[in-house]
């Protein structure tokens, strides 16, 4: 039981996987198990340096270790990318609200992700894969800027393609000579016939501009705003709704999110900024 939300528990990085030139996945083992729900986030701290929020990319069923996929994008993440197995870190959490998986049961699950946005989606997928028969279908549309920028390549083109009830397509914005797949932004591989929006939920995670145009397309397909789930990225500095840096309208992304429905956010301006 967490008694002090500001006090991290000790943890150790035990494995680091290079996913792309700018993205790595860190396996972190905390001093004690850290149960979490898919879509929640943690604050990962480098002692004496600082901390930053990340959504675990691993299956919540294994709370003895967390896999956290991190893009090099600032001071803390740059130092994390230079770290090696054995590095001591701190973990605060889990924080926020995740995906309401039970609300997806019996429906089509339409998942659209881009770039490092596949990190929260990986955790969700691993949760759904535990029993795909509970869902009418799981349809995934994933993208990245280039083939090198795709993360989880082995899973994307291997085991995930073979999971019963799952239909997965991948695209890149710009191809190289080795790429044999689709070329175009991720919305270009979305089609109205992918799922029946009357009996489906959509999950979107990725760069803000991608999320904006994917949401517009989902609405055009006939999705209700309440059935579109967005994993929002803001400056979640404290993680507990005190600093106010992550607010969208009246919501604190760190405590009310980071998963929201579009219905909750659509009345506010500049939600993609």
C-alpha positions in Angstrom: 0.0 0.0 0.0 1.3 3.4 -1.0 1.3 5.8 2.0 3.3 8.7 0.5 2.5 9.5 -3.1 5.7 11.6 -3.4 8.0 8.9 -2.1 9.4 6.6 -4.8 10.3 3.0 -4.1 13.7 1.7 -5.1 14.0 -0.3 -8.3 16.7 -1.6 -10.7 17.0 -1.7 -14.4 17.8 -5.3 -15.4 17.5 -5.2 -19.2 17.5 -2.7 -22.0 16.3 -3.3 -25.5 17.0 -1.0 -28.4 13.6 -0.6 -30.2 14.6 2.2 -32.7 17.3 4.8 -33.0 15.5 7.0 -30.4 13.5 4.5 -28.4 14.5 1.8 -25.8 12.5 -0.5 -23.6 13.7 -0.8 -20.0 12.8 -3.8 -17.8 12.6 -2.5 -14.3 12.3 -4.6 -11.1 10.9 -2.7 -8.1 11.8 -3.6 -4.5 8.2 -4.8 -4.1 5.5 -5.7 -6.6 3.8 -2.8 -8.2 0.3 -3.8 -9.4 -1.1 -1.5 -12.2 -3.9 -1.4 -14.7 -3.2 -1.1 -18.4 -3.0 2.5 -19.4 -2.0 3.9 -16.0 1.4 5.6 -15.7 4.4 5.7 -13.3 6.9 8.4 -12.5 10.4 7.0 -13.1 13.2 8.7 -11.3 16.9 8.9 -11.7 18.3 9.6 -8.2 19.8 13.1 -8.0 18.6 14.0 -11.5 14.8 14.1 -11.8 11.8 12.0 -12.8 9.4 11.8 -15.7 6.1 10.0 -16.4 5.8 6.9 -18.5 3.1 4.4 -19.2 4.3 0.8 -18.7 4.3 -1.2 -21.9 4.2 -4.6 -20.2 1.4 -6.9 -19.2 -0.2 -5.9 -15.8 -0.5 -9.6 -14.9 3.3 -9.5 -14.1 3.6 -6.8 -11.4 7.0 -8.1 -10.3 8.7 -6.3 -13.1 7.6 -3.4 -15.4 8.7 -2.8 -19.0 8.8 0.9 -19.8 9.4 2.1 -23.4 11.1 5.5 -23.5 11.8 7.9 -26.3 14.9 10.1 -25.9 13.4 13.5 -25.7 14.9 15.5 -22.8 17.5 15.5 -20.0 16.1 12.7 -17.9 15.3 10.4 -20.9 18.8 11.2 -22.4 20.5 10.0 -19.2 18.2 6.9 -19.0 19.2 6.1 -22.6 22.9 6.2 -21.4 22.2 3.9 -18.5 23.1 0.2 -18.3 21.6 -2.8 -16.6 22.1 -2.5 -12.9 21.2 1.2 -12.7 19.2 2.1 -9.6 16.1 4.1 -10.2 12.9 5.1 -8.3 9.3 4.4 -9.1 6.2 6.3 -8.0 2.8 4.9 -8.8 0.8 3.5 -10.4 -1.0 6.8 -11.1 -4.0 7.9 -13.0 -6.8 5.9 -14.7 -6.2 3.3 -17.4 -8.3 1.6 -20.1 -11.7 0.3 -19.0 -11.1 -3.1 -20.5 -14.3 -4.6 -19.0 -16.3 -2.0 -21.0 -14.7 -3.4 -24.2 -16.0 -7.0 -23.7 -18.3 -8.2 -26.4 -17.4 -5.4 -28.8 -15.0 -4.8 -31.6 -11.8 -3.1 -30.4 -10.3 -0.8 -33.0 -6.7 0.3 -32.0 -4.8 3.0 -33.8 -1.3 3.9 -32.7 1.8 5.7 -33.9 5.4 6.0 -32.9 6.1 5.6 -29.2 2.3 5.7 -28.7 2.6 1.9 -29.2 3.9 1.6 -25.7 0.6 2.0 -23.8 -1.0 0.0 -26.7 1.4 -2.9 -26.2 0.3 -3.2 -22.6 -3.4 -3.1 -23.6 -2.8 -5.7 -26.4 -1.1 -8.1 -24.0 -4.1 -7.7 -21.7 -6.6 -8.4 -24.5 -4.5 -11.3 -25.8 -5.1 -13.2 -22.6 -8.5 -14.1 -23.8 -9.4 -12.7 -27.3 -12.7 -14.7 -27.3 -14.1 -12.0 -25.0 -14.1 -9.5 -27.9 -15.8 -9.6 -31.2 -12.5 -8.6 -32.9 -9.3 -6.7 -32.3 -8.3 -4.6 -35.3 -5.0 -2.8 -35.1 -3.6 0.0 -37.4 -0.1 1.0 -36.5 2.3 3.5 -38.1 5.7 5.1 -37.8 7.8 7.7 -39.8 10.2 5.1 -41.2 10.8 1.3 -40.9 13.6 2.1 -38.5 11.3 4.0 -36.3 8.9 1.1 -35.8 9.1 -0.4 -32.3 8.3 -4.0 -31.2 9.3 -5.1 -34.7 9.6 -8.8 -33.8 6.1 -8.9 -32.3 4.6 -6.7 -35.0 5.6 -9.0 -37.8 5.7 -12.2 -35.9 3.5 -13.5 -33.0 1.0 -10.6 -33.0 0.1 -11.4 -36.7 -1.0 -14.9 -35.6 -3.2 -14.2 -32.6 -6.7 -15.5 -33.3 -9.3 -12.7 -33.7 -6.6 -10.1 -34.4 -6.2 -8.2 -37.7 -3.1 -6.0 -37.8 -1.8 -3.7 -40.5 1.4 -1.5 -40.4 2.4 1.5 -42.4 5.3 4.0 -42.6 5.2 7.6 -43.7 8.4 7.2 -45.7 9.9 3.9 -46.9 13.4 2.7 -47.6 14.5 0.1 -50.1 13.8 -2.8 -47.8 10.2 -1.9 -46.9 7.6 -4.0 -48.8 4.5 -2.8 -46.9 2.1 0.2 -47.1 3.5 3.7 -47.3 1.4 6.5 -45.9 0.2 8.0 -42.6 -1.6 5.7 -40.3 -5.1 7.1 -41.1 -4.5 6.0 -44.7 -4.9 2.3 -43.7 -8.1 3.0 -41.7 -11.3 2.0 -43.6 -15.0 2.3 -42.7 -15.4 -1.5 -43.1 -12.7 -2.3 -40.6 -15.3 -2.6 -37.8 -18.9 -1.7 -37.2 -18.8 1.5 -35.2 -22.2 0.8 -33.7 -20.7 -2.1 -31.8 -17.1 -1.0 -31.3 -14.7 1.1 -29.2 -11.7 2.9 -30.6 -8.4 3.4 -28.8 -5.9 6.0 -30.1 -2.4 6.8 -28.9 0.4 8.6 -30.6 1.7 12.1 -31.5 -1.0 14.8 -31.0 -1.3 15.6 -34.7 -1.9 11.9 -35.5 -4.5 11.6 -32.7 -6.3 14.7 -34.0 -6.7 13.4 -37.6 -7.4 9.8 -36.5 -10.2 11.1 -34.2 -11.7 13.1 -37.0 -11.7 10.0 -39.2 -13.3 7.9 -36.5 -16.1 10.4 -36.2 -16.6 10.3 -40.0 -16.9 6.5 -39.7 -19.7 7.0 -37.3 -18.0 6.4 -33.9 -19.7 8.1 -31.0 -17.4 10.4 -29.0 -18.0 8.3 -25.9 -16.6 5.3 -27.7 -13.3 6.9 -28.7 -10.6 6.4 -26.0 -7.6 8.8 -26.1 -4.3 8.4 -24.1 -3.3 12.0 -23.6 0.2 13.2 -23.1 0.7 16.3 -21.0 3.3 17.7 -18.5 2.4 15.4 -15.6 5.0 16.8 -13.2 3.7 15.9 -9.8 1.4 13.0 -10.9 -1.1 13.6 -8.2 -3.2 16.6 -9.3 -1.4 19.3 -7.3 0.8 21.3 -9.7 -1.8 22.0 -12.4 0.7 21.7 -15.3 -1.2 18.9 -17.0 -4.7 20.4 -17.1 -7.1 20.1 -20.0 -10.1 22.3 -19.2 -11.3 21.1 -15.8 -9.4 17.8 -15.9 -6.1 16.9 -14.5 -4.6 14.5 -16.9 -2.5 12.8 -14.2 -5.5 12.0 -12.0 -8.5 12.0 -14.2 -6.6 10.4 -17.1 -4.4 9.9 -18.9 -7.1 7.8 -20.6 -10.1 9.9 -21.6 -13.0 9.5 -24.0 -13.3 12.2 -26.7 -16.7 12.9 -25.2 -15.0 14.2 -22.1 -12.6 16.5 -23.9 -14.2 17.7 -27.1 -15.7 20.9 -25.6 -12.2 22.2 -24.7 -10.1 24.1 -27.2 -6.6 23.1 -28.2 -6.7 19.6 -26.6 -4.1 18.5 -29.2 -1.6 21.2 -28.3 
